[in-house]
Amino acid sequence: MDGFTENSRLQVISAIVCTALSGIFVSLRLLSKHLRAGYSADDAWICLATISFFTCIWSVYGDVSESSLSQVDFTRKNKQLTTYLKLVYVSLIFYYIAAAAVKISILCFCRRIFATDGFKRVHIITLTVVAMWFIGAEITSIVVCTPIQRFWNPWVHGHCLNLNLQALVIGILETILDAIILVLPPVWISTVQLQQRNKIALYGIFLLGGFAVITNIVRLKFIYQPHSEYVNFANAEIWTNIHVCTSIICACLPTLRPLLTAMATRSNTLQKVHAFLLKRDSSELHLRDNPTPLENSKVIPNSYGSRTLTGSTATWNTEKGIDGDV
């Protein structure tokens, strides 16, 4: 990565790591669901979130060279800046799709677990709020500037909304939504008939989602620049990658139990096979080191045309085989 600044290296590294982690966990989720009962709506939403997330990440790097990643100049008009801001504009659209799809996936998953009328009402209300947040965020991102091209060409005559204030308001609302969605499952787990250890495990898995809330708060802290027309795009890219990646992972964790159970079962089977093979090898070694009396016998001829195995309890007749005990 010669020619990259430290920030640019972090951007690319975060993109690669977050792409890999989210892809792995979604793949494990789909495998786990395949092993158990097939796929459902929450899996479709998480796949949409992952595809949108990948587009959000890599669209920023689509046509930007190594030098432009590290040296985008926001102080003067240049083609490099225009290209970069066009890609950022596209990236923002896909970010909100990914963020909303993760939230809907979690809500759909919880709806299947907590099949009660009370949770159904809560589910519909929360889903409606998420949809409203998504529509508002998407529209304000698309028409943030008038004309639209002023977003990537600040020298065009027109005006833009306060991008920093827009990002801050949308981010705060998203953080509140994430917190509400993460609090819902622990509240309703207590109403489900489960063993105590299973309840504790579910509490832990869902509360891990609190890390996604924390990453969003950190993201807002780093991207907000009150005295600038644009947010801090370098920090925004890094923390957006981390935030969406952790959200996808947290959405996948509760679905992995069938896969873990299958792996544990297979591991137990392999241990039993290994123990059996060790026991068999041990028995063969014992027989080799301690031969049977038949193997210590001596063959001597007798007057009846048979050959006697001395040291054995049987007589081998060359014509008839074993005659019986001596």
C-alpha positions as CSV (number, residue, x, y, z in Angstrom):
1,M,0.0,0.0,0.0
2,D,2.8,2.4,-0.9
3,G,1.5,6.0,-1.3
4,F,-1.3,5.5,1.2
5,T,-1.6,7.7,4.3
6,E,-2.3,6.0,7.6
7,N,-6.0,6.8,7.4
8,S,-6.2,5.3,3.9
9,R,-4.5,2.1,5.1
10,L,-7.1,1.9,7.9
11,Q,-9.9,2.5,5.4
12,V,-8.8,-0.4,3.2
13,I,-8.0,-2.7,6.1
14,S,-11.4,-2.1,7.7
15,A,-13.1,-2.7,4.4
16,I,-11.4,-6.0,3.8
17,V,-11.8,-7.3,7.4
18,C,-15.4,-6.2,7.7
19,T,-16.3,-7.7,4.3
20,A,-14.7,-11.0,5.3
21,L,-16.3,-11.2,8.8
22,S,-19.8,-10.3,7.7
23,G,-19.6,-12.7,4.7
24,I,-18.4,-15.6,7.0
25,F,-21.1,-15.1,9.6
26,V,-23.9,-14.8,7.0
27,S,-22.7,-17.9,5.3
28,L,-22.6,-19.8,8.7
29,R,-26.2,-18.5,9.4
30,L,-27.5,-19.8,6.1
31,L,-25.8,-23.2,6.7
32,S,-27.2,-23.4,10.2
33,K,-30.8,-22.6,8.9
34,H,-30.3,-25.2,6.1
35,L,-29.5,-27.9,8.7
36,R,-32.5,-27.2,10.7
37,A,-35.7,-25.9,9.1
38,G,-34.9,-24.0,6.0
39,Y,-34.9,-20.3,5.3
40,S,-37.3,-17.6,6.2
41,A,-37.9,-13.8,5.8
42,D,-35.2,-12.8,8.2
43,D,-32.6,-14.6,6.1
44,A,-33.7,-12.8,3.0
45,W,-33.3,-9.4,4.8
46,I,-29.9,-10.2,6.2
47,C,-28.7,-11.2,2.7
48,L,-30.0,-7.9,1.3
49,A,-28.2,-6.1,4.2
50,T,-24.9,-7.9,3.3
51,I,-25.1,-7.2,-0.4
52,S,-25.9,-3.6,0.3
53,F,-23.1,-3.4,2.8
54,F,-20.6,-4.8,0.3
55,T,-21.8,-2.3,-2.3
56,C,-21.6,0.5,0.3
57,I,-18.0,-0.4,1.1
58,W,-16.5,-1.1,-2.3
59,S,-18.3,1.6,-4.3
60,V,-16.1,4.2,-2.6
61,Y,-13.0,2.5,-3.9
62,G,-14.5,1.7,-7.4
63,D,-12.7,4.3,-9.5
64,V,-10.4,5.9,-7.0
65,S,-6.7,5.4,-7.4
66,E,-4.3,4.8,-4.5
67,S,-3.2,8.4,-4.6
68,S,-6.7,9.8,-4.5
69,L,-7.6,7.6,-1.5
70,S,-4.8,9.2,0.4
71,Q,-4.8,12.7,-1.0
72,V,-8.4,13.8,-1.9
73,D,-8.2,17.6,-1.9
74,F,-11.4,19.3,-0.6
75,T,-10.0,22.8,-0.9
76,R,-10.0,23.2,-4.7
77,K,-11.9,22.0,-7.7
78,N,-10.5,18.9,-9.3
79,K,-11.7,15.7,-11.0
80,Q,-10.3,13.6,-8.2
81,L,-12.6,15.3,-5.7
82,T,-15.7,15.0,-8.0
83,T,-15.1,11.3,-8.5
84,Y,-14.7,10.6,-4.9
85,L,-17.8,12.5,-3.8
86,K,-19.9,10.8,-6.5
87,L,-18.9,7.4,-5.0
88,V,-19.6,8.7,-1.5
89,Y,-23.1,9.8,-2.6
90,V,-23.8,6.2,-3.9
91,S,-22.3,4.7,-0.9
92,L,-24.6,6.6,1.5
93,I,-27.7,5.3,-0.4
94,F,-26.6,1.7,0.1
95,Y,-25.6,2.3,3.7
96,Y,-29.1,3.1,4.8
97,I,-30.5,0.1,2.9
98,A,-28.0,-2.1,4.8
99,A,-28.7,-0.5,8.1
100,A,-32.5,-0.8,7.7
101,A,-32.3,-4.4,6.4
102,V,-30.4,-5.6,9.4
103,K,-32.9,-4.1,11.8
104,I,-35.8,-5.6,9.9
105,S,-34.0,-9.0,9.9
106,I,-33.7,-8.9,13.7
107,L,-37.3,-8.0,14.1
108,C,-38.5,-10.8,11.8
109,F,-36.3,-13.3,13.6
110,C,-37.8,-12.2,17.0
111,R,-41.3,-12.4,15.6
112,R,-40.8,-16.1,14.8
113,I,-39.5,-16.8,18.4
114,F,-42.0,-14.7,20.4
115,A,-45.2,-15.8,18.7
116,T,-47.6,-13.9,21.0
117,D,-50.2,-11.2,20.2
118,G,-48.4,-8.8,22.5
119,F,-45.1,-9.1,20.7
120,K,-46.9,-9.0,17.3
121,R,-48.2,-5.5,18.1
122,V,-44.7,-4.3,19.3
123,H,-43.2,-5.9,16.2
124,I,-45.5,-4.0,13.9
125,I,-45.0,-0.7,15.7
126,T,-41.2,-1.0,15.7
127,L,-41.2,-2.1,12.1
128,T,-43.2,0.9,11.1
129,V,-40.8,3.2,12.9
130,V,-37.8,1.6,11.2
131,A,-39.5,2.0,7.8
132,M,-40.1,5.7,8.5
133,W,-36.5,6.2,9.6
134,F,-35.3,4.5,6.5
135,I,-37.5,6.6,4.1
136,G,-36.6,9.8,5.8
137,A,-32.8,9.0,5.8
138,E,-32.9,7.9,2.2
139,I,-34.8,10.8,0.9
140,T,-32.7,13.4,2.7
141,S,-29.5,11.7,1.4
142,I,-30.7,11.7,-2.2
143,V,-32.0,15.3,-2.3
144,V,-29.5,16.6,0.2
145,C,-28.3,19.2,-2.4
146,T,-30.2,21.2,-5.0
147,P,-29.3,20.5,-7.7
148,I,-28.2,17.0,-6.7
149,Q,-24.8,17.3,-8.5
150,R,-23.8,20.0,-6.1
151,F,-23.0,17.3,-3.6
152,W,-20.0,16.1,-5.7
153,N,-19.4,19.5,-7.3
154,P,-19.5,22.2,-4.6
155,W,-18.8,24.9,-7.2
156,V,-22.1,24.4,-8.9
157,H,-24.6,27.2,-8.1
158,G,-27.2,25.9,-5.6
159,H,-27.4,24.9,-1.9
160,C,-27.1,21.8,0.3
161,L,-28.5,20.9,3.7
162,N,-26.1,21.0,6.6
163,L,-24.5,17.6,6.0
164,N,-23.0,17.4,9.5
165,L,-26.3,18.2,11.1
166,Q,-28.1,15.7,8.8
167,A,-25.6,12.9,9.6
168,L,-25.9,13.7,13.4
169,V,-29.7,13.7,13.5
170,I,-30.1,10.5,11.4
171,G,-27.3,8.8,13.4
172,I,-28.9,9.7,16.8
173,L,-32.3,8.3,15.6
174,E,-30.6,5.2,14.4
175,T,-28.9,4.7,17.7
176,I,-32.2,5.0,19.6
177,L,-33.8,2.5,17.2
178,D,-30.9,0.0,17.7
179,A,-31.2,0.3,21.5
180,I,-35.0,-0.3,21.3
181,I,-34.6,-3.3,19.0
182,L,-31.9,-4.8,21.3
183,V,-33.9,-4.3,24.5
184,L,-37.1,-6.0,23.1
185,P,-35.7,-9.7,23.0
186,P,-34.4,-9.7,26.6
187,V,-37.8,-8.3,27.8
188,W,-39.7,-11.1,26.1
189,I,-37.3,-13.9,26.7
190,S,-38.6,-14.1,30.3
191,T,-42.1,-15.0,29.0
192,V,-40.8,-18.0,27.0
193,Q,-40.8,-21.5,28.5
194,L,-37.0,-22.3,28.3
195,Q,-34.4,-23.8,30.6
196,Q,-32.7,-21.2,32.7
197,R,-29.3,-21.8,31.0
198,N,-30.9,-21.4,27.6
199,K,-32.4,-18.1,28.7
200,I,-29.1,-16.9,30.0
201,A,-27.4,-17.8,26.7
202,L,-30.1,-15.9,24.8
203,Y,-29.7,-12.8,27.0
204,G,-26.0,-12.8,26.4
205,I,-26.3,-13.2,22.7
206,F,-28.8,-10.4,22.3
207,L,-27.0,-8.1,24.7
208,L,-23.9,-8.5,22.6
209,G,-25.7,-6.3,20.1
210,G,-25.0,-3.4,22.5
211,F,-21.6,-3.3,20.8
212,A,-23.3,-2.3,17.6
213,V,-24.9,0.6,19.5
214,I,-21.5,1.6,20.9
215,T,-19.9,1.6,17.5
216,N,-22.6,3.9,16.1
217,I,-22.0,6.3,18.9
218,V,-18.3,6.3,18.3
219,R,-19.0,6.7,14.5
220,L,-21.0,9.8,15.2
221,K,-18.3,11.3,17.4
222,F,-15.6,10.8,14.7
223,I,-17.5,11.9,11.6
224,Y,-19.1,15.1,13.0
225,Q,-17.3,18.3,11.9
226,P,-19.4,21.3,13.0
227,H,-17.4,23.9,11.1
228,S,-17.2,22.0,7.8
229,E,-19.5,21.6,4.8
230,Y,-18.8,17.9,4.7
231,V,-18.5,15.2,7.4
232,N,-15.1,13.6,8.1
233,F,-15.4,11.0,5.3
234,A,-12.2,9.1,6.2
235,N,-13.4,8.4,9.7
236,A,-17.0,7.9,8.5
237,E,-15.9,5.1,6.2
238,I,-13.9,3.2,8.8
239,W,-16.6,3.4,11.6
240,T,-19.5,2.8,9.2
241,N,-17.7,-0.4,8.1
242,I,-17.3,-1.5,11.7
243,H,-20.8,-0.5,12.8
244,V,-22.6,-2.4,10.0
245,C,-20.3,-5.4,10.3
246,T,-21.0,-5.7,14.0
247,S,-24.7,-5.3,13.4
248,I,-24.7,-8.1,10.9
249,I,-22.7,-10.4,13.2
250,C,-25.0,-9.7,16.1
251,A,-28.0,-10.5,13.9
252,C,-26.5,-13.8,12.9
253,L,-25.3,-15.0,16.3
254,P,-28.7,-16.2,17.7
255,T,-29.3,-18.4,14.5
256,L,-26.0,-20.4,14.8
257,R,-27.1,-22.9,17.5
258,P,-28.2,-25.7,15.1
259,L,-24.8,-25.5,13.4
260,L,-23.0,-25.6,16.8
261,T,-25.1,-28.5,17.9
262,A,-24.3,-30.4,14.7
263,M,-20.6,-29.7,15.1
264,A,-20.7,-30.9,18.7
265,T,-22.4,-34.1,17.7
266,R,-19.9,-34.8,15.0
267,S,-17.1,-34.0,17.4
268,N,-18.5,-36.6,19.9
269,T,-18.8,-39.2,17.1
270,L,-15.2,-38.6,16.0
271,Q,-14.0,-39.0,19.6
272,K,-15.9,-42.3,19.9
273,V,-14.4,-43.6,16.6
274,H,-10.9,-42.5,17.8
275,A,-11.4,-44.2,21.1
276,F,-12.5,-47.4,19.3
277,L,-9.5,-47.4,17.0
278,L,-7.1,-46.9,19.9
279,K,-8.7,-49.8,21.8
280,R,-8.4,-52.0,18.8
281,D,-4.8,-51.1,18.2
282,S,-4.0,-51.7,21.9
283,S,-5.6,-55.2,21.6
284,E,-3.6,-56.1,18.5
285,L,-0.4,-55.0,20.2
286,H,-1.2,-57.1,23.3
287,L,-1.8,-60.2,21.2
288,R,1.4,-59.7,19.3
289,D,3.4,-59.3,22.5
290,N,1.6,-62.3,24.2
291,P,1.1,-65.1,21.7
292,T,-1.6,-67.8,22.4
293,P,-0.7,-71.4,23.4
294,L,-1.4,-72.6,19.9
295,E,1.3,-70.4,18.6
296,N,3.8,-71.9,21.1
297,S,3.0,-75.5,20.1
298,K,5.5,-77.9,18.5
299,V,4.5,-80.3,15.7
300,I,5.7,-84.0,16.2
301,P,4.8,-87.0,14.1
302,N,3.2,-90.1,15.7
303,S,2.7,-93.7,14.8
304,Y,-0.9,-93.2,13.6
305,G,0.0,-90.9,10.7
306,S,-1.1,-87.8,12.5
307,R,0.9,-84.9,13.8
308,T,0.5,-83.8,17.4
309,L,0.8,-80.2,18.5
310,T,2.5,-80.4,21.8
311,G,1.6,-77.8,24.3
312,S,-1.9,-77.6,22.8
313,T,-5.2,-79.2,23.9
314,A,-5.9,-80.4,20.4
315,T,-4.4,-82.9,18.0
316,W,-4.2,-82.1,14.3
317,N,-4.6,-85.0,12.1
318,T,-3.2,-84.5,8.6
319,E,-6.1,-86.4,7.1
320,K,-9.1,-85.3,9.2
321,G,-8.2,-82.1,10.9
322,I,-8.8,-81.4,14.7
323,D,-9.6,-84.7,16.5
324,G,-10.4,-83.1,19.8
325,D,-8.9,-82.7,23.2
326,V,-5.9,-84.8,24.0
